[in-house]
Amino acid sequence: MADQSQQQLPSTDNPSTVKIQDTTSESFSYSPLENTDSERSIRLIMIKPVKRLTSDIECELVHVKFGDKPNYEALSYAWGSDLTTRAIKINGKTLLVRESLWKVLAKLRHRDEPRCLWVDAICINQSDIAEKNSQVRLMPHIYRKATTVIVWLGIVPVDMLSALIASGYWNRVCIVQEIGKAKTIRVHWNSKSLT
């Protein structure tokens, strides 16, 4: 029997996809970033640790200034064409993210400490065009300042090298700005990784 707290809604973008929406809590809303000509701000998510891998994904979203030299990892991944969404908790409220991102966050969270990430789909208010344009211009700087750029491929390789080459991830236009100047790159495919 389906959980009474979830409701399936047809996607307006693609009638063949399904959105799973948590109707028991308030939806998350963004507060504006404070950016000036001399100081740039971004948002970071702190993924809370879990003891069980089946636990809900809970995060805190914080505003930071580059001048404060924040310590974070940046995620580089392909959003994919599947528009199915899943709920995560941000600051105690519900935010719907694509299922592909939900799976990444579920795999990346630690068991014993928070994990600090910059993820474009969450850290940028996607419905605010002015903010989105401003933050996209900052992306080369965001990836360059990250301690590690996590490249998430989400594939299970039979042969690692051929799987890496065959992945559609490398065909993305923005790949150079995301990983081209990274200090450290860690490539993930499901539970395996390569630094």
Backbone bond lengths (Angstrom), bond angles and torsions (degrees), N, CA, C in turn:
res aa  C-N    CA-C-N  psi(-1)  N-CA   C-N-CA  omega(-1)  CA-C   N-CA-C  phi
1 M - - - 1.455 - - 1.519 109.32 -
2 A 1.306 118.98 139.10 1.457 123.29 -177.87 1.510 110.43 -69.92
3 D 1.330 116.33 145.37 1.455 123.18 176.28 1.526 108.84 -63.90
4 Q 1.341 117.15 129.44 1.462 121.40 -178.33 1.518 112.37 -65.81
5 S 1.352 118.01 -19.22 1.461 120.61 -176.56 1.521 112.91 -83.73
6 Q 1.334 117.58 -4.53 1.457 120.27 -179.83 1.518 110.11 -117.59
7 Q 1.305 115.11 145.93 1.454 121.16 -178.56 1.514 108.26 -129.55
8 Q 1.318 117.69 135.78 1.457 120.76 177.73 1.516 108.77 -94.60
9 L 1.313 115.03 126.68 1.453 121.65 -179.29 1.515 109.44 -120.34
10 P 1.311 119.79 138.11 1.454 120.07 175.31 1.514 110.53 -69.55
11 S 1.326 116.75 138.86 1.460 121.10 177.28 1.514 109.62 -73.48
12 T 1.343 116.38 138.29 1.459 119.69 177.02 1.518 110.98 -77.03
13 D 1.341 117.22 -20.68 1.459 121.29 -178.44 1.522 112.09 -78.38
14 N 1.309 115.83 -36.33 1.462 120.41 -176.12 1.525 107.67 -150.11
15 P 1.310 119.11 110.31 1.450 120.79 -175.33 1.517 114.53 -62.33
16 S 1.331 118.44 -13.62 1.464 119.68 -179.13 1.520 112.43 -88.17
17 T 1.348 117.54 -4.04 1.459 119.39 179.58 1.516 110.03 -100.70
18 V 1.319 115.19 161.98 1.456 121.15 -178.97 1.515 108.81 -125.54
19 K 1.313 116.47 135.64 1.452 121.13 173.08 1.515 107.92 -102.36
20 I 1.321 116.55 134.36 1.452 120.89 175.53 1.514 106.66 -104.52
21 Q 1.308 116.32 117.19 1.454 120.44 -173.48 1.515 109.86 -118.59
22 D 1.335 115.56 131.63 1.445 121.48 175.31 1.526 107.28 -81.41
23 T 1.328 117.16 116.74 1.459 120.57 -177.04 1.524 112.13 -99.81
24 T 1.331 117.92 7.89 1.459 120.56 -176.50 1.518 112.76 -94.44
25 S 1.332 119.23 -6.66 1.457 119.51 -178.03 1.517 110.79 -139.17
26 E 1.304 114.54 167.56 1.457 122.39 -177.56 1.528 110.57 -73.76
27 S 1.331 116.54 143.82 1.457 121.46 178.56 1.522 110.85 -74.10
28 F 1.323 115.10 144.81 1.464 120.90 178.06 1.524 110.03 -71.91
29 S 1.334 116.51 141.62 1.465 121.06 173.14 1.532 108.48 -131.98
30 Y 1.334 115.33 144.77 1.460 121.80 -175.77 1.524 111.12 -82.02
31 S 1.325 115.90 143.70 1.464 120.57 166.95 1.529 106.19 -99.34
32 P 1.347 117.61 146.28 1.468 119.74 -173.22 1.530 112.83 -66.17
33 L 1.321 114.74 148.10 1.462 121.13 173.72 1.518 109.08 -76.48
34 E 1.326 116.06 146.31 1.463 120.71 176.81 1.518 108.56 -100.23
35 N 1.322 115.91 102.38 1.460 121.36 -179.96 1.512 109.70 -119.26
36 T 1.323 115.29 137.59 1.460 121.56 175.38 1.523 107.79 -124.93
37 D 1.326 116.61 176.44 1.464 120.05 178.31 1.530 111.61 -63.38
38 S 1.348 116.50 -28.43 1.461 119.31 -175.84 1.528 113.80 -102.46
39 E 1.321 118.88 -12.48 1.462 121.35 -175.69 1.519 110.27 -139.70
40 R 1.332 115.98 126.22 1.456 121.29 -179.95 1.525 110.73 -109.74
41 S 1.319 115.42 139.11 1.461 122.13 179.25 1.520 110.75 -116.39
42 I 1.317 114.66 152.45 1.463 121.89 173.64 1.523 107.68 -137.78
43 R 1.306 115.87 169.16 1.459 120.85 172.53 1.525 108.33 -104.71
44 L 1.320 115.95 147.52 1.457 122.86 173.33 1.513 108.35 -128.28
45 I 1.325 116.85 147.93 1.460 119.31 173.95 1.524 109.05 -105.21
46 M 1.318 114.40 137.86 1.454 122.40 173.85 1.526 105.85 -106.56
47 I 1.335 116.45 106.20 1.465 120.29 179.52 1.528 107.66 -79.78
48 K 1.309 115.48 122.86 1.463 119.96 -178.42 1.531 110.43 -70.55
49 P 1.338 116.24 144.99 1.477 119.32 179.31 1.524 111.04 -70.07
50 V 1.331 115.11 157.47 1.467 120.81 179.31 1.521 109.66 -134.77
51 K 1.304 115.54 149.14 1.463 120.70 174.16 1.524 111.13 -89.03
52 R 1.350 115.98 -29.76 1.465 120.69 -179.37 1.521 108.83 -118.63
53 L 1.322 117.24 134.39 1.463 121.60 -178.99 1.522 112.82 -66.17
54 T 1.328 116.92 -16.66 1.462 120.33 179.56 1.530 112.48 -87.26
55 S 1.325 117.52 -2.46 1.462 120.97 -179.17 1.517 111.13 -66.01
56 D 1.339 116.29 153.43 1.462 121.36 175.83 1.525 110.09 -60.63
57 I 1.322 115.55 154.10 1.465 120.47 177.00 1.523 108.03 -87.07
58 E 1.328 115.94 119.37 1.459 121.79 179.30 1.514 109.43 -122.82
59 C 1.327 115.88 133.63 1.465 121.87 -176.71 1.520 110.55 -136.71
60 E 1.309 114.96 159.97 1.459 122.40 167.09 1.518 106.30 -113.33
61 L 1.316 116.92 137.70 1.461 122.04 177.14 1.523 107.18 -106.98
62 V 1.330 116.63 123.05 1.461 120.87 -176.90 1.524 110.01 -124.22
63 H 1.335 115.31 149.63 1.459 121.72 175.46 1.525 107.78 -95.30
64 V 1.329 117.04 133.36 1.466 121.43 178.02 1.522 109.27 -134.65
65 K 1.335 115.36 155.11 1.460 121.30 176.39 1.519 108.54 -106.00
66 F 1.322 116.54 142.63 1.464 119.97 178.09 1.520 111.25 -59.17
67 G 1.341 116.80 -31.97 1.467 120.63 178.87 1.516 113.01 -61.51
68 D 1.333 117.11 -22.37 1.472 121.13 178.16 1.521 112.41 -85.01
69 K 1.331 117.54 0.14 1.467 124.19 178.13 1.530 112.32 51.30
70 P 1.319 117.24 61.04 1.468 119.73 -179.28 1.520 111.99 -65.40
71 N 1.315 115.27 149.35 1.457 123.05 179.65 1.536 107.82 -103.38
72 Y 1.328 117.35 111.78 1.450 120.94 -175.42 1.523 110.50 -153.54
73 E 1.329 115.19 162.81 1.457 122.54 171.36 1.526 107.36 -107.15
74 A 1.323 117.14 149.12 1.469 121.35 177.75 1.518 108.77 -112.29
75 L 1.329 115.34 138.43 1.460 120.86 -179.19 1.518 109.92 -98.97
76 S 1.326 116.00 131.19 1.463 122.78 174.44 1.517 107.15 -120.18
77 Y 1.321 116.38 119.89 1.463 120.68 -176.99 1.521 108.83 -156.45
78 A 1.302 116.60 163.33 1.466 121.73 176.01 1.525 108.01 -92.45
79 W 1.321 117.29 128.98 1.463 121.31 -179.30 1.512 111.69 -61.94
80 G 1.320 117.18 -34.24 1.463 121.19 -179.17 1.520 111.98 83.32
81 S 1.317 116.10 172.26 1.463 121.06 -176.34 1.523 113.29 -97.55
82 D 1.326 117.90 -10.28 1.468 121.29 179.34 1.523 109.01 -75.12
83 L 1.315 117.37 120.07 1.462 121.83 -177.02 1.522 113.32 -93.82
84 T 1.340 117.86 6.40 1.458 120.51 176.57 1.521 109.13 -60.27
85 T 1.332 117.13 137.36 1.460 120.50 -178.80 1.520 110.87 -120.13
86 R 1.343 114.54 156.68 1.470 122.52 175.50 1.512 107.80 -132.67
87 A 1.308 116.06 155.09 1.463 121.51 -177.97 1.518 111.40 -89.77
88 I 1.330 115.27 138.51 1.462 122.64 167.33 1.522 106.78 -124.85
89 K 1.319 116.21 163.85 1.458 120.81 177.58 1.522 108.85 -102.80
90 I 1.333 115.70 126.00 1.466 122.09 175.05 1.520 106.58 -121.02
91 N 1.325 116.72 119.70 1.469 121.87 -178.39 1.531 110.76 50.78
92 G 1.334 116.04 37.69 1.458 121.74 176.99 1.508 115.21 81.69
93 K 1.330 118.16 0.91 1.461 121.75 -178.95 1.527 109.89 -118.04
94 T 1.313 116.45 163.94 1.467 121.95 -173.02 1.521 112.07 -89.43
95 L 1.330 115.76 131.88 1.460 122.43 171.83 1.521 107.40 -129.15
96 L 1.332 116.42 131.31 1.463 120.76 176.97 1.519 109.86 -89.09
97 V 1.337 116.13 129.72 1.465 122.15 177.05 1.523 107.85 -126.43
98 R 1.315 116.07 159.37 1.463 118.97 177.00 1.524 109.84 -60.97
99 E 1.319 114.74 146.85 1.462 119.30 -177.46 1.522 112.01 -59.94
100 S 1.340 117.60 -33.97 1.470 119.90 178.36 1.524 110.70 -60.33
101 L 1.335 117.58 -41.63 1.466 120.93 177.97 1.518 110.52 -70.27
102 W 1.326 117.63 -39.03 1.455 121.08 178.20 1.536 110.12 -56.35
103 K 1.332 116.38 -42.77 1.470 120.40 -179.92 1.525 111.30 -65.83
104 V 1.339 117.13 -38.38 1.463 120.77 178.01 1.527 109.94 -62.70
105 L 1.327 116.79 -49.51 1.464 120.78 -178.69 1.524 111.18 -61.20
106 A 1.331 116.79 -39.33 1.461 120.88 178.96 1.528 110.97 -62.41
107 K 1.326 117.58 -38.11 1.473 121.71 -179.99 1.522 112.14 -76.05
108 L 1.333 117.91 -34.16 1.462 120.79 -173.49 1.530 114.32 -82.24
109 R 1.312 118.25 -20.45 1.471 118.74 -176.11 1.527 110.66 -67.15
110 H 1.329 113.83 147.43 1.466 121.40 -179.16 1.529 110.46 -89.93
111 R 1.318 114.56 163.61 1.460 120.03 177.28 1.527 112.41 -88.68
112 D 1.360 117.25 -24.12 1.457 118.88 -170.58 1.524 115.66 -123.37
113 E 1.328 117.99 -6.31 1.463 119.88 -179.78 1.524 109.90 -154.64
114 P 1.337 116.73 156.47 1.467 119.15 177.76 1.525 110.71 -65.71
115 R 1.316 116.28 157.97 1.469 121.41 175.39 1.520 107.88 -123.20
116 C 1.320 115.82 127.01 1.461 121.93 -175.83 1.527 109.86 -99.53
117 L 1.343 115.57 120.02 1.459 121.30 -175.89 1.520 111.78 -131.95
118 W 1.338 115.28 152.65 1.455 121.48 164.20 1.514 105.86 -108.14
119 V 1.336 115.90 122.04 1.465 122.89 -179.54 1.518 106.87 -130.49
120 D 1.318 117.68 117.95 1.469 120.63 -173.10 1.520 113.58 -54.66
121 A 1.330 118.49 -43.16 1.464 121.48 -175.13 1.522 112.75 -65.24
122 I 1.332 117.76 -23.04 1.464 121.62 -179.51 1.526 111.42 -106.44
123 C 1.312 117.66 -41.71 1.464 121.32 -173.58 1.522 113.35 -78.15
124 I 1.310 117.55 -14.97 1.464 122.08 173.91 1.521 107.82 -108.45
125 N 1.320 117.04 131.36 1.457 121.31 174.92 1.527 107.45 -71.17
126 Q 1.314 116.55 100.28 1.461 122.38 -172.80 1.532 113.03 -66.93
127 S 1.324 117.81 -17.85 1.463 120.00 179.93 1.533 112.73 -92.92
128 D 1.335 117.62 -4.25 1.467 122.19 178.04 1.532 107.83 -103.76
129 I 1.327 117.00 100.37 1.467 121.55 -173.04 1.528 111.68 -62.48
130 A 1.334 117.72 -41.38 1.468 120.60 -179.33 1.525 110.49 -63.17
131 E 1.335 116.69 -45.18 1.462 119.79 178.52 1.524 110.51 -65.03
132 K 1.314 116.09 -42.80 1.468 120.33 -179.10 1.522 110.78 -58.90
133 N 1.325 117.46 -46.43 1.468 121.09 178.72 1.522 111.43 -61.62
134 S 1.338 116.62 -42.65 1.467 121.37 179.68 1.529 111.48 -64.16
135 Q 1.345 116.57 -44.40 1.461 120.56 -178.20 1.525 111.86 -70.69
136 V 1.327 117.56 -35.47 1.468 120.26 177.65 1.532 110.03 -61.91
137 R 1.334 117.06 -37.27 1.470 119.55 177.14 1.528 111.52 -65.36
138 L 1.340 117.08 -26.76 1.471 121.40 179.11 1.531 113.26 -83.51
139 M 1.326 117.67 -11.17 1.466 120.11 -171.55 1.526 114.94 -56.41
140 P 1.333 120.49 -41.04 1.475 117.28 176.95 1.529 111.80 -58.68
141 H 1.329 116.86 -39.34 1.465 122.27 178.51 1.535 110.28 -67.64
142 I 1.335 116.64 -41.44 1.466 121.38 179.86 1.527 110.57 -60.05
143 Y 1.324 116.75 -47.02 1.467 120.21 -179.98 1.527 111.83 -69.56
144 R 1.331 117.48 -36.36 1.469 120.69 179.95 1.528 111.18 -66.30
145 K 1.337 117.89 -36.67 1.469 121.84 -177.39 1.525 113.47 -81.81
146 A 1.322 117.98 -12.55 1.470 120.78 -179.38 1.524 110.41 -66.85
147 T 1.318 116.91 144.48 1.468 120.15 177.21 1.523 110.23 -65.65
148 T 1.333 116.23 -36.98 1.461 122.59 178.41 1.525 108.39 -145.59
149 V 1.317 116.86 140.49 1.460 121.19 170.13 1.527 106.56 -101.33
150 I 1.325 115.24 119.64 1.459 121.40 179.46 1.522 108.19 -92.15
151 V 1.315 116.72 116.30 1.458 122.22 177.26 1.523 106.84 -96.19
152 W 1.339 116.16 114.04 1.460 120.93 -176.90 1.524 109.33 -103.90
153 L 1.323 116.81 113.39 1.457 121.76 -178.94 1.518 112.53 -95.89
154 G 1.335 116.87 -30.94 1.452 120.10 176.24 1.511 114.82 65.14
155 I 1.307 117.09 28.80 1.473 120.87 179.13 1.515 109.14 -121.16
156 V 1.303 115.87 157.61 1.465 120.93 175.85 1.519 107.72 -107.16
157 P 1.336 118.10 110.22 1.458 119.69 -174.11 1.520 113.78 -80.96
158 V 1.317 115.48 139.70 1.460 120.25 167.35 1.521 106.29 -83.51
159 D 1.293 115.73 -46.91 1.451 121.91 173.21 1.532 106.10 -124.78
160 M 1.329 116.73 118.42 1.458 120.92 -171.24 1.525 113.00 -55.61
161 L 1.306 119.71 -47.92 1.459 121.56 -176.23 1.522 111.68 -64.01
162 S 1.319 117.32 -46.57 1.465 118.86 -179.46 1.524 110.77 -66.71
163 A 1.331 117.48 -33.89 1.466 120.56 177.95 1.523 111.08 -66.24
164 L 1.336 116.43 -40.55 1.468 120.14 178.36 1.520 111.33 -63.93
165 I 1.315 116.92 -43.37 1.462 121.28 -178.89 1.521 110.99 -68.51
166 A 1.322 117.17 -39.14 1.465 121.33 -175.55 1.520 113.38 -75.73
167 S 1.329 117.44 -18.02 1.455 119.84 -176.80 1.521 111.92 -62.07
168 G 1.328 117.07 134.99 1.467 122.54 177.72 1.518 112.70 -66.20
169 Y 1.325 116.99 -13.10 1.468 121.64 179.17 1.527 111.75 -53.84
170 W 1.315 117.35 -40.94 1.464 122.07 -174.04 1.525 113.09 -71.92
171 N 1.327 118.14 -12.88 1.463 121.89 179.70 1.524 113.14 -86.93
172 R 1.326 117.90 -4.53 1.456 120.95 -177.92 1.530 110.66 -69.99
173 V 1.332 116.54 140.63 1.464 121.94 -176.96 1.530 111.81 -63.70
174 C 1.336 116.98 -37.62 1.468 119.97 -173.30 1.529 113.29 -85.16
175 I 1.328 118.77 5.58 1.462 120.76 -175.62 1.525 112.76 -60.50
176 V 1.330 117.48 -35.67 1.468 120.50 -178.28 1.520 110.64 -64.97
177 Q 1.323 117.89 -43.87 1.456 119.33 -179.10 1.524 111.65 -71.58
178 E 1.326 117.38 -26.02 1.451 119.59 -178.56 1.519 112.95 -78.74
179 I 1.330 118.27 -41.65 1.466 118.83 -175.45 1.519 113.51 -120.16
180 G 1.328 117.70 -6.11 1.460 120.90 -174.71 1.507 114.76 -61.07
181 K 1.341 118.02 -33.59 1.463 120.97 -177.42 1.530 112.32 -118.66
182 A 1.322 116.67 19.66 1.462 120.67 -178.59 1.520 110.92 -65.62
183 K 1.345 116.11 143.11 1.471 121.06 175.67 1.524 110.17 -67.58
184 T 1.326 115.47 -46.58 1.464 122.46 179.93 1.523 107.72 -139.20
185 I 1.322 116.60 140.38 1.462 121.23 177.56 1.519 108.06 -120.34
186 R 1.327 116.24 132.38 1.463 121.63 174.24 1.520 107.36 -121.34
187 V 1.322 116.91 118.79 1.456 122.49 -179.68 1.521 108.55 -94.50
188 H 1.350 116.58 127.69 1.464 122.63 -179.48 1.517 109.90 -116.47
189 W 1.298 116.58 139.34 1.454 121.79 165.96 1.517 105.30 -137.64
190 N 1.331 114.33 107.44 1.460 122.90 -173.90 1.525 109.99 53.66
191 S 1.325 119.56 -119.96 1.463 120.71 -174.21 1.518 113.24 -90.31
192 K 1.333 118.30 -0.37 1.461 121.63 -177.70 1.533 109.92 -103.82
193 S 1.333 116.26 151.62 1.455 119.71 178.86 1.516 110.98 -146.08
194 L 1.337 114.75 159.16 1.456 122.53 -179.99 1.515 107.45 -142.51
195 T 1.350 117.77 126.65 1.463 122.00 179.91 1.507 110.09 -105.06
